[in-house]
Amino acid sequence: MLAVENLNQYYGGSHILRNLGFEAPTGQVTTLLGRNGVGKTTLLKCLMGLVPAKTGRIVFDGKEITGGPSHARVKAGIGYVPQGREIFPRLTVEENLQMGLATRPRGTPVPERIFQMFPVLKQMLKRRGGDLSGGQQQQLAIGRALAFGPKLLILDEPTEGIQPSIIKDIERAIRALAEEGSMAILLVEQYYDFARSLADQYLVMERGEIVKRGAGADMDRDGVRELLSV
């Protein structure tokens, strides 16, 4: 569903992304791990068109999107949950979810499966997003990204600052989405146990490069935890 080839990006004189290449297949969770400052969020911004790639190719669903604008990538089927959630705090939960339907015809209802995954959102439909807890806002951000039925879901550290009970809810939701087999999931995460529990395949970034990759089931044996703690 997603293929990245020889991707490079610079900030000033700093080489931030170095010849990155990987694939994220449909029906699988591809987990990207790495310490702070290695370029993970920059990579996601390149994938979403928020930061232009200097060189390389991004191919989504068989079509190159490297130079395309962000809104076209969303319309093509990429859902993005940014680090820090970035919900609209003054809009209600319902209005936030409806923002996720901006690429769909007017009047398209919010899919019921979002409320099945995150029942608290249905209970708080008329509450403002800014009044929700951090964990509830994360569920809202994921629900907003899922509203239009993406082919690729990108999540940037969804467990950051979230209470353990809601982390479990998010884990169950991601696993259910992967098992449906209708979308690819790219999960950027620093919480090792969460990433390991979901990963079909893993990638480890260091200094803008992918230094290790393999099957999610092999993460312990491959010493991935040690790579993240050095």
Helices and strands as residue ranges (DSSP letters): E 2-11, E 14-24, E 29-33, H 40-47, E 55-60, E 63-64, H 70-76, E 78-81, H 93-99, H 112-117, H 119-123, G 129-131, H 134-146, E 152-156, H 164-180, E 184-189, H 192-198, E 201-206, E 209-215, G 216-218, H 224-229
